[in-house]
Amino acid sequence: MSLWDVPPRAAADPALVLAASDPGNPFGAALPWPERTVATDDEAATGSAHRPARKAGALVVLHDGALVLYVERGGRTLLSFTDDADRLAAAADALALAVRDGALGRLTVERTDGEAVLGSDSVLALALEAAGFHATPRGLRLRA
């Protein structure tokens, strides 16, 4: 078998869900947290932007080594680090798989990037719905 016989990489590589404090997560330890490309006017006006940190109970979702989502402790708030629909879909699918496999239990997302997820037509909200999250009075929920 030569180098040219190596099969091509899968077109839809899965994302990876890790605890924010996991040694496998380089962000906040070996690498600085990336700047968020998604910010709301409310965050800029109040200066109360949520920031990622290596906290117990928080999660990160990585895709090809890049940070795509930060899930705050409790899962009610998500921060996105890309607008790329394919990466967000892979991250939402990975979160859904972690819930379905029992690693996370129930997950109810109330806010994404500082805005309510219900009634949102953001790429992230659509990706969560496509991954199986259902609207409830509190937010988008997925159960094991």
N, C-alpha and C positions, 0 to 999 in steps of 0.2 A: 504494500500500500504506500503510495507516494503522497506528498503534500497536496497534489492536485486531486487525489481521490477522497479527500475529506469532505463529508457531506456538508451542504450549505446550512447556515444557521437558520433555525426556525423563524418563519416570518412573524409570528406573533409570540414573542418571548414574554413569559409571565413576569409580573412584578413580584417583589418580595416584601412581605410585611415583617417588620422587626420591632422589638421594643426600642424606644428611643435611646435607652441606656445600654443596649446590647453592644458588645465589643465589635460586632459586625457592622454597626452603623458608624461610618467614619465622621459624620457631621457632628460638630460640637466637641470633637476630641481631636482627631488628626487633621480634620478640615473645618474651616469656619462654616457656619450655616450660610447657605446661599441667599442672596438678596431675593426677595419675593418680587416677581414681575406683576403680580396681581395685588392691587391695593385699592381700597374703596375711598371715596371722598370723605366718608365719616371717620375713617381711621386717620387720614391726613389732618382733618380739622381738629379732632380731639386729642391726637397723639396717643391714643389708647390701643395701638395696634398689638395684636397678639404676636408673640414671638416664640419660635421653637426653642426647646431646651431639652437636655437629657434628663427628663424627669421620670420618676417611677410612674407607671401606668400610661404614659404617652407612647404613641407608636409612630413609626415612619414607614412610608411605602416607597421603595426604590425601584426604578426601572432602568436597566442598563447602567447601574451605578449612579444614576442621577436621582436626586430627591424630587419626588412628585407630590407626595402628600405628607402632612404632619397631622396626626390625630391627637388632639389634646386629651388628657386624662378624662375618662368617662365617655369619650366618643361623641360628645355633643357638638364639638366644634372641629372643623377641618380647615387647614390652611393649604392652599395649592401653590406650587412653585413652577407651574407651566400652564399655558393655554392650549397645549397640543392635545387634541381630542383623542388620539390614539393612546398616548401615555396616560391620560386621565381615565380612559376606558379600561386599560390594563390594571391601573391602580384600584379602580372601583371593583373590578372582577376579583382582584386579590383580596381585598377587604371582605367581599361577599364570601369567598371561599374560606377565609379564616373563620368567619361566623358559622358557616354551614358545617365546617369540620369540628366545631366546638372549641376552637382556640380562644375565641372572644366572647362567646355567649351572644346576648342580644346587643345590637348596636342601633342607637337612634341618633341621627344627625339632625341637629336643629339649625346650625349656622355653618355657612361656608364662606370663607374670606370676609368675615365681618357682616354678612348679610343673611337674612332668613332664607332657608333652603326651600321652604314651602312657597309655591307660586313663582319660583325662580326659573328662568329659562337659560341659566348658565350652563356651560359645557359640562361642568362638574356635576350639577344637579341632574342633568340628562344622563350622564354616565352612571350615576348611582341608581337611577330608576331602571336603566337598561340592565344593570347587574342584579336586579331583583329587589331593590329597596322599595317599599310601599309607603304612600302618604298616610300619616296619622295626624291627629290634632297637634302633636308636639313636633313632628318633623318626619323625615324619611327613616323608616325602621326596617330592619332585617332581623329575623330570629333564626336560631339554629334549627 
